[in-house]
């Protein structure tokens, strides 16, 4: 029996769907079932369940809000909550999978970031997720840390749905063209999480996104290529946001590939997602 935290988020929901398809037993815990910020509640929950694997998908992801009014909640969920989960996992002898982010990097590297590149987060969200990484490394002897980026998928809020929604009411959209990274389909990420434990890979840090890279502008163009809408590029300065965004956060995928995991391109992943959404609409 495995445990999914953050089970109602976009990654947690995707992971539930995948485990159901594979007929793997798990307990799905959203914030109502498990408050990860409550150390004793987490310890009791995990002790009773005795999971073999904990997929720690729970996170505070409001990046801009984390800069001010959400700063304490960001710290509470992403740092204290992660400490509680890591401690309980270690006591139970469970493997732990912790999801981190490209925002642990400052985005000034013009090349790809390797798994052992020096982190230098420039926003509160990235700082908290890096602190979570360090806690996991310090506490857990059986942990996988997966850094990912630009997550999109079938469930929850994400860039794909935002662009599609805006295209319905706006003839012209402007999208930032000077921030470059790798989009990540939740399905690819969920499959990699299961792959790591199923194939008994070495514990440690991995980078996982879809193959290829693009700017947000190029991503939006691909999302809306079948829509009658103009997508125009703008620079970051024309679209100010509270939280710093890395300009070039392309992460190297060679360690993930070396595990034997096949990674589709982000264009292929996006096409598969669109197909799944169309099928859902036809049901």
Secondary structure, 3 states (H helix, E strand, C coil): CEEEECCCCHHHHHHHHHHHHCCCCEEEECCCCCCCCCHHHHHHHHHHHCCCEEEECCCCCCCCHHHCCCHHHHHHHHHHHHHHHHHHHHHHCCEEEEEEEHHHCCCCCCCCECCCCCCCCCCHHHHHHHHHHHHHHHHCCCEEEEEECCEECCCCCCHHHHHHHHHHHCCEEEEECCCEECCEEHHHHHHHHHHHHHCCCCCEEEECCCECCEEHHHHHHHHCCCCCCEEEEECHHHCCCCCCCCCECCECCHHHHCCCCCCCEHHHHHHHHHHHHHHHHHC
